[in-house]
Amino acid sequence: MSCKVSPATSLETRLSRCPPLCFFLISAIFHYLGPAFAAVLFHRVAPLGVAWLRIATAAAVFALFRKPWRAFRALNRRDQRRLIAFGVVLAAMNSCFYLSISVLPLGTVGAIEFLGPIILAVSRFRTARNFVSLGLAMAGVYFLTRIEIQEALIGYLFAFANCALFMLYVSIGHTIASSGVIAGADAIGSAMLIAMITIVPIGIRDAAVAFLNPALLLAAAGVGISSSVIPYVCDQLAMKRLPAASFSLLLSILPAVATAMGILVLRQLASGLQLLGLALVVAGVALHRPEAGGDRGSA
């Protein structure tokens, strides 16, 4: 997939000419590559501390390159409230996510995380092809989550809370991206600053252990860029041109990516049934097609 661009065109305009699926795939990879590396840090920094460092790093990057508060101040009150809600959701979602992966395998959390967005997808489906696609993806998630819930109840509670918050992230994020009132990077940058402030009371104490350790700070910065800068910018670029239903179903590839990162980085080996689940999820994604007359955007 290639993009022919003019040197005089702004970076965001040039990026918008790339197929939205490119941005989605990049986001999918980094969405769990960063958390896989974050899990390695848990023996030195508590999960909420890692979550705060991740968000703070992303907020610093956006503040340095975009100065998002300028775009935020130019918005009307309604859009400002929407961005504030987006930031609070990001803070809560990241906190629940890190608390859950400190207990459960990354692939399991990724599969549970997918269940919320699929509710958004199913509410808009009309074609038989996409119902079959949905069925394959749901069957895949079932096989990926065949773990006794009694083994780690608290982990599952945080994982399902993260699932609900992720559904809110998709809904609010798609509304912001499709409205066109603020550039995608500025929207995420503003939300990250809000999220950083929101999570201070519960994360700053655990994060303090890394403040005087350059190696830990560098590792946390890498997690933040991989987890929160690259995927969220790519999400906004994809959401702007993909229908909400299409984007929601494409998210079903995330459990497969999460399991792959768990295997490659954390050595969380998948069982035969989990591998079957991966195959079904990927098959569901491959079968899906955007529906005519849907939401704004096209694949």
The 8 nearest C-alpha neighbors of each residue, nearest first, counted from 0:
[[1, 2, 18, 17, 21, 20, 3, 19],
 [2, 0, 3, 17, 18, 16, 4, 21],
 [1, 3, 17, 4, 16, 0, 13, 14],
 [4, 2, 1, 5, 16, 13, 17, 6],
 [5, 3, 13, 2, 6, 8, 16, 7],
 [4, 6, 7, 8, 3, 13, 9, 12],
 [7, 5, 8, 4, 9, 13, 10, 3],
 [8, 6, 5, 9, 4, 10, 13, 12],
 [7, 9, 5, 6, 13, 12, 10, 4],
 [10, 8, 12, 11, 13, 7, 6, 14],
 [9, 11, 13, 12, 14, 8, 15, 6],
 [10, 12, 14, 13, 9, 15, 182, 8],
 [13, 11, 15, 9, 14, 10, 8, 16],
 [14, 12, 10, 11, 15, 16, 4, 9],
 [13, 15, 11, 16, 12, 17, 10, 236],
 [14, 16, 12, 13, 17, 11, 236, 18],
 [17, 15, 14, 13, 2, 18, 12, 4],
 [16, 18, 15, 2, 14, 19, 1, 21],
 [17, 19, 20, 21, 16, 298, 0, 22],
 [20, 18, 237, 21, 22, 17, 298, 23],
 [19, 21, 23, 18, 22, 24, 237, 298],
 [22, 20, 19, 24, 23, 18, 25, 17],
 [23, 21, 233, 25, 19, 20, 24, 237],
 [22, 24, 20, 26, 21, 25, 237, 27],
 [23, 25, 27, 26, 21, 22, 20, 28],
 [26, 24, 22, 28, 27, 23, 21, 29],
 [25, 27, 230, 23, 29, 24, 28, 233],
 [28, 26, 24, 30, 25, 29, 253, 23],
 [29, 27, 25, 26, 30, 31, 32, 256],
 [28, 30, 32, 31, 26, 225, 27, 230],
 [29, 31, 27, 226, 28, 26, 230, 32],
 [32, 30, 34, 29, 33, 257, 35, 28],
 [31, 33, 29, 35, 34, 30, 260, 28],
 [32, 34, 226, 222, 225, 36, 31, 35],
 [35, 33, 37, 31, 36, 32, 38, 226],
 [36, 34, 32, 38, 37, 33, 31, 264],
 [35, 37, 39, 33, 34, 38, 32, 222],
 [38, 36, 34, 40, 39, 35, 222, 33],
 [37, 39, 35, 40, 41, 36, 34, 101],
 [38, 40, 36, 37, 41, 35, 42, 265],
 [41, 39, 37, 38, 42, 43, 44, 36],
 [40, 42, 44, 38, 43, 45, 39, 46],
 [41, 43, 40, 44, 39, 45, 38, 46],
 [44, 42, 41, 40, 45, 208, 215, 209],
 [43, 45, 41, 40, 42, 48, 49, 46],
 [44, 46, 48, 41, 47, 205, 49, 43],
 [47, 45, 49, 48, 97, 98, 41, 50],
 [48, 46, 50, 202, 49, 45, 94, 51],
 [49, 47, 206, 205, 202, 51, 45, 50],
 [48, 50, 46, 52, 47, 51, 53, 44],
 [51, 49, 47, 53, 48, 52, 94, 46],
 [50, 52, 48, 54, 202, 53, 49, 55],
 [53, 51, 55, 49, 54, 50, 56, 219],
 [54, 52, 223, 50, 56, 51, 55, 222],
 [55, 53, 57, 51, 56, 52, 195, 58],
 [54, 56, 58, 52, 57, 195, 53, 51],
 [57, 55, 59, 223, 53, 58, 54, 220],
 [56, 58, 60, 54, 223, 59, 55, 228],
 [57, 59, 191, 55, 192, 61, 56, 60],
 [60, 58, 62, 56, 57, 61, 63, 55],
 [61, 59, 57, 63, 62, 58, 56, 64],
 [60, 62, 188, 58, 65, 64, 63, 59],
 [63, 61, 66, 59, 60, 65, 64, 58],
 [64, 62, 60, 61, 65, 59, 66, 58],
 [65, 63, 61, 62, 66, 60, 67, 59],
 [64, 66, 67, 61, 62, 63, 185, 188],
 [67, 65, 62, 68, 63, 69, 64, 61],
 [68, 66, 185, 65, 69, 189, 70, 188],
 [69, 67, 71, 70, 66, 72, 189, 185],
 [68, 70, 67, 72, 71, 66, 73, 65],
 [69, 71, 73, 67, 68, 72, 185, 74],
 [70, 72, 68, 69, 73, 74, 67, 79],
 [71, 73, 69, 70, 74, 68, 79, 75],
 [72, 74, 70, 71, 69, 75, 68, 79],
 [75, 73, 71, 72, 78, 79, 76, 70],
 [74, 76, 78, 77, 79, 73, 72, 71],
 [77, 75, 79, 78, 80, 74, 81, 72],
 [76, 78, 80, 79, 75, 81, 74, 82],
 [79, 77, 81, 80, 76, 75, 74, 82],
 [78, 80, 76, 82, 81, 77, 74, 83],
 [81, 79, 83, 77, 78, 82, 76, 84],
 [80, 82, 78, 84, 79, 83, 85, 77],
 [83, 81, 85, 79, 84, 80, 190, 86],
 [82, 84, 80, 86, 85, 81, 79, 87],
 [85, 83, 81, 87, 82, 86, 88, 80],
 [84, 86, 82, 88, 83, 87, 190, 89],
 [87, 85, 190, 194, 193, 89, 83, 88],
 [86, 88, 90, 84, 194, 89, 85, 91],
 [89, 87, 85, 91, 86, 90, 92, 84],
 [88, 90, 86, 92, 87, 91, 93, 194],
 [91, 89, 194, 87, 88, 93, 92, 198],
 [90, 92, 94, 88, 93, 89, 95, 87],
 [93, 91, 89, 161, 95, 164, 94, 90],
 [94, 92, 96, 90, 95, 91, 89, 50],
 [95, 93, 91, 96, 97, 92, 50, 47],
 [96, 94, 157, 98, 161, 92, 93, 97],
 [95, 97, 93, 99, 94, 98, 161, 92],
 [98, 96, 100, 99, 94, 46, 95, 101],
 [97, 99, 95, 101, 96, 100, 46, 94],
 [98, 100, 154, 96, 157, 158, 97, 101],
 [101, 99, 103, 102, 97, 105, 98, 104],
 [100, 102, 98, 99, 103, 97, 38, 46],
 [103, 101, 100, 154, 99, 151, 104, 98],
 [102, 104, 100, 99, 154, 101, 105, 107],
 [105, 103, 107, 106, 100, 108, 267, 102],
 [104, 106, 108, 107, 261, 100, 257, 109],
 [107, 105, 258, 257, 109, 104, 108, 254],
 [108, 106, 110, 109, 104, 105, 144, 143],
 [109, 107, 111, 105, 110, 106, 158, 112],
 [108, 110, 254, 106, 112, 107, 111, 257],
 [109, 111, 254, 107, 113, 112, 108, 140],
 [110, 112, 108, 113, 114, 109, 162, 107],
 [113, 111, 162, 109, 110, 114, 108, 161],
 [112, 114, 110, 111, 115, 116, 251, 109],
 [113, 115, 117, 111, 112, 116, 162, 118],
 [114, 116, 166, 162, 117, 118, 113, 163],
 [117, 115, 166, 119, 247, 118, 113, 114],
 [116, 118, 120, 119, 114, 115, 248, 247],
 [119, 117, 121, 116, 120, 115, 122, 114],
 [120, 118, 116, 117, 122, 121, 247, 244],
 [119, 121, 244, 117, 247, 118, 122, 123],
 [120, 122, 124, 118, 123, 119, 117, 133],
 [123, 121, 119, 120, 124, 118, 244, 117],
 [122, 124, 121, 120, 244, 125, 119, 293],
 [125, 123, 121, 122, 126, 120, 129, 130],
 [124, 126, 123, 127, 129, 130, 290, 121],
 [127, 125, 128, 129, 124, 130, 290, 131],
 [126, 128, 130, 129, 131, 125, 124, 132],
 [129, 127, 131, 126, 130, 132, 287, 286],
 [128, 130, 132, 131, 287, 127, 126, 133],
 [129, 131, 133, 127, 132, 128, 134, 126],
 [132, 130, 134, 128, 129, 133, 127, 135],
 [133, 131, 283, 129, 135, 130, 134, 287],
 [132, 134, 130, 136, 131, 135, 129, 137],
 [135, 133, 131, 137, 132, 136, 138, 130],
 [136, 134, 283, 138, 132, 279, 133, 137],
 [135, 137, 280, 283, 139, 133, 138, 134],
 [138, 136, 140, 134, 139, 135, 133, 141],
 [137, 139, 141, 135, 136, 140, 134, 142],
 [276, 138, 140, 279, 280, 136, 137, 142],
 [139, 141, 143, 137, 138, 142, 110, 276],
 [142, 140, 138, 139, 144, 143, 137, 145],
 [141, 143, 276, 139, 144, 140, 273, 145],
 [142, 144, 273, 140, 276, 141, 145, 139],
 [143, 145, 141, 142, 107, 146, 140, 110],
 [144, 146, 142, 143, 141, 147, 273, 272],
 [147, 145, 144, 148, 150, 143, 107, 149],
 [148, 146, 149, 150, 145, 151, 144, 152],
 [147, 149, 150, 152, 151, 146, 155, 145],
 [150, 148, 152, 147, 151, 146, 153, 155],
 [151, 149, 148, 147, 152, 146, 154, 153],
 [150, 152, 154, 149, 153, 148, 155, 102],
 [151, 153, 155, 154, 149, 148, 150, 156],
 [152, 154, 156, 155, 151, 157, 99, 102],
 [155, 153, 99, 157, 151, 102, 152, 156],
 [154, 156, 158, 152, 157, 153, 159, 151],
 [155, 157, 153, 159, 158, 154, 160, 152],
 [156, 158, 160, 95, 99, 154, 155, 159],
 [159, 157, 155, 161, 99, 156, 160, 108],
 [160, 158, 162, 161, 156, 157, 155, 163],
 [161, 159, 157, 163, 162, 158, 156, 164],
 [160, 162, 158, 164, 92, 159, 95, 163],
 [161, 163, 112, 159, 165, 160, 115, 164],
 [164, 162, 166, 160, 165, 161, 115, 159],
 [163, 165, 167, 161, 166, 92, 162, 168],
 [166, 164, 168, 162, 167, 163, 161, 169],
 [165, 167, 115, 116, 163, 169, 164, 168],
 [166, 168, 164, 170, 165, 169, 171, 163],
 [169, 167, 165, 166, 171, 170, 172, 164],
 [170, 168, 172, 166, 167, 171, 173, 165],
 [169, 171, 167, 173, 168, 172, 166, 174],
 [172, 170, 174, 168, 173, 169, 167, 175],
 [173, 171, 169, 175, 174, 170, 168, 176],
 [172, 174, 176, 170, 175, 171, 238, 169],
 [175, 173, 171, 177, 172, 176, 178, 170],
 [176, 174, 172, 178, 173, 177, 171, 179],
 [175, 177, 239, 173, 174, 178, 235, 179],
 [176, 178, 239, 174, 179, 175, 173, 295],
 [179, 177, 175, 180, 176, 174, 181, 173],
 [178, 180, 177, 181, 176, 182, 175, 239],
 [181, 179, 178, 182, 175, 74, 176, 78],
 [180, 182, 179, 186, 183, 185, 70, 175],
 [183, 181, 185, 184, 186, 179, 180, 176],
 [182, 184, 186, 235, 185, 187, 176, 181],
 [183, 185, 187, 186, 182, 232, 188, 65],
 [186, 184, 67, 188, 182, 183, 187, 189],
 [187, 185, 183, 189, 184, 188, 182, 181],
 [186, 188, 190, 184, 189, 185, 191, 183],
 [189, 187, 185, 61, 191, 190, 186, 67],
 [188, 190, 192, 186, 67, 191, 187, 185],
 [189, 191, 86, 187, 193, 188, 192, 85],
 [192, 190, 194, 58, 188, 193, 189, 86],
 [193, 191, 195, 58, 189, 194, 190, 188],
 [192, 194, 86, 190, 196, 191, 195, 197],
 [195, 193, 90, 86, 191, 197, 87, 196],
 [196, 194, 192, 193, 198, 197, 55, 54],
 [195, 197, 193, 199, 194, 198, 192, 200],
 [198, 196, 194, 195, 199, 193, 87, 90],
 [197, 199, 195, 196, 200, 201, 202, 90],
 [198, 200, 203, 202, 196, 201, 197, 195],
 [201, 199, 198, 202, 203, 197, 204, 196],
 [202, 200, 199, 198, 203, 47, 204, 205],
 [203, 201, 48, 47, 199, 51, 205, 204],
 [202, 204, 206, 199, 205, 207, 48, 201],
 [205, 203, 207, 206, 202, 48, 201, 208],
 [204, 206, 48, 207, 203, 202, 45, 208],
 [205, 207, 48, 203, 204, 208, 209, 202],
 [208, 206, 210, 204, 209, 205, 203, 48],
 [207, 209, 206, 210, 205, 44, 211, 212],
 [210, 208, 212, 207, 215, 211, 216, 206],
 [209, 211, 207, 212, 208, 216, 206, 213],
 [212, 210, 209, 213, 208, 207, 216, 215],
 [211, 213, 209, 215, 214, 210, 216, 208],
 [214, 212, 216, 215, 217, 211, 209, 210],
 [215, 213, 217, 216, 212, 218, 209, 219],
 [214, 216, 218, 217, 209, 212, 213, 219],
 [217, 215, 213, 219, 218, 214, 209, 220],
 [216, 218, 220, 214, 215, 219, 213, 221],
 [217, 219, 215, 221, 220, 216, 214, 222],
 [218, 220, 222, 216, 221, 217, 52, 215],
 [221, 219, 217, 223, 222, 218, 56, 216],
 [220, 222, 218, 224, 219, 223, 225, 217],
 [223, 221, 33, 219, 225, 220, 224, 226],
 [224, 222, 53, 220, 226, 56, 227, 57],
 [223, 225, 228, 221, 222, 226, 227, 57],
 [226, 224, 33, 222, 223, 29, 229, 221],
 [227, 225, 33, 223, 30, 224, 222, 29],
 [226, 228, 223, 224, 231, 57, 230, 229],
 [227, 229, 224, 57, 231, 230, 232, 226],
 [228, 230, 232, 231, 225, 227, 233, 224],
 [231, 229, 26, 233, 232, 30, 29, 228],
 [232, 230, 234, 233, 228, 227, 229, 235],
 [231, 233, 235, 234, 230, 229, 184, 228],
 [232, 234, 22, 230, 236, 231, 235, 26],
 [235, 233, 231, 237, 232, 236, 238, 230],
 [234, 236, 238, 232, 183, 237, 233, 176],
 [235, 237, 233, 239, 234, 238, 232, 15],
 [238, 236, 19, 234, 235, 239, 240, 22],
 [239, 237, 235, 241, 240, 173, 236, 234],
 [238, 240, 176, 177, 237, 236, 241, 235],
 [241, 239, 296, 297, 238, 237, 19, 242],
 [240, 242, 296, 297, 238, 298, 246, 237],
 [243, 241, 294, 245, 296, 295, 244, 246],
 [242, 244, 246, 245, 247, 294, 241, 173],
 [245, 243, 120, 247, 242, 246, 123, 248],
 [246, 244, 242, 248, 247, 243, 289, 249],
 [245, 247, 249, 243, 244, 248, 241, 242],
 [248, 246, 244, 116, 250, 120, 245, 249],
 [247, 249, 250, 245, 251, 246, 120, 117],
 [250, 248, 246, 251, 247, 284, 252, 245],
 [249, 251, 248, 252, 247, 253, 246, 113],
 [252, 250, 249, 253, 248, 113, 280, 136],
 [251, 253, 250, 255, 254, 249, 281, 280],
 [252, 254, 256, 251, 255, 250, 257, 27],
 [255, 253, 110, 109, 257, 256, 252, 106],
 [256, 254, 277, 258, 253, 252, 257, 259],
 [255, 257, 253, 259, 254, 258, 260, 28],
 [258, 256, 106, 254, 260, 259, 255, 31],
 [257, 259, 106, 261, 255, 256, 260, 254],
 [258, 260, 256, 262, 261, 257, 263, 255],
 [261, 259, 263, 257, 262, 258, 264, 32],
 [260, 262, 265, 258, 267, 259, 105, 264],
 [261, 263, 266, 267, 259, 268, 260, 265],
 [262, 264, 260, 261, 266, 265, 259, 267],
 [263, 265, 261, 260, 262, 266, 35, 36],
 [264, 266, 261, 267, 262, 263, 35, 260],
 [267, 265, 262, 268, 264, 263, 261, 260],
 [268, 266, 262, 261, 265, 269, 104, 263],
 [267, 269, 262, 266, 270, 261, 258, 265],
 [268, 270, 273, 274, 267, 271, 262, 258],
 [271, 269, 273, 272, 274, 268, 275, 143],
 [270, 272, 274, 273, 275, 269, 276, 142],
 [273, 271, 275, 274, 270, 142, 276, 143],
 [272, 274, 143, 276, 270, 275, 271, 142],
 [273, 275, 277, 271, 276, 272, 270, 278],
 [276, 274, 272, 278, 273, 277, 271, 279],
 [139, 275, 277, 142, 273, 279, 274, 143],
 [276, 278, 274, 255, 280, 275, 279, 139],
 [277, 279, 275, 281, 276, 280, 282, 274],
 [280, 278, 139, 282, 276, 135, 281, 277],
 [281, 279, 136, 139, 283, 277, 282, 278],
 [280, 282, 284, 278, 283, 279, 252, 285],
 [283, 281, 279, 285, 280, 284, 278, 286],
 [284, 282, 132, 136, 135, 280, 286, 281],
 [283, 285, 281, 287, 282, 286, 249, 280],
 [284, 286, 282, 283, 287, 281, 132, 288],
 [287, 285, 283, 284, 132, 282, 288, 128],
 [286, 288, 284, 129, 132, 285, 283, 289],
 [287, 289, 290, 286, 129, 245, 128, 285],
 [290, 288, 245, 291, 298, 287, 242, 297],
 [289, 291, 293, 288, 292, 126, 124, 125],
 [292, 290, 293, 289, 294, 297, 288, 242],
 [291, 293, 290, 294, 295, 289, 242, 296],
 [294, 292, 291, 290, 242, 295, 289, 244],
 [295, 293, 242, 243, 296, 292, 244, 241],
 [294, 296, 242, 293, 240, 241, 177, 297],
 [297, 295, 240, 241, 242, 294, 239, 298],
 [298, 296, 241, 240, 242, 295, 289, 19],
 [297, 241, 19, 289, 240, 20, 296, 18]]
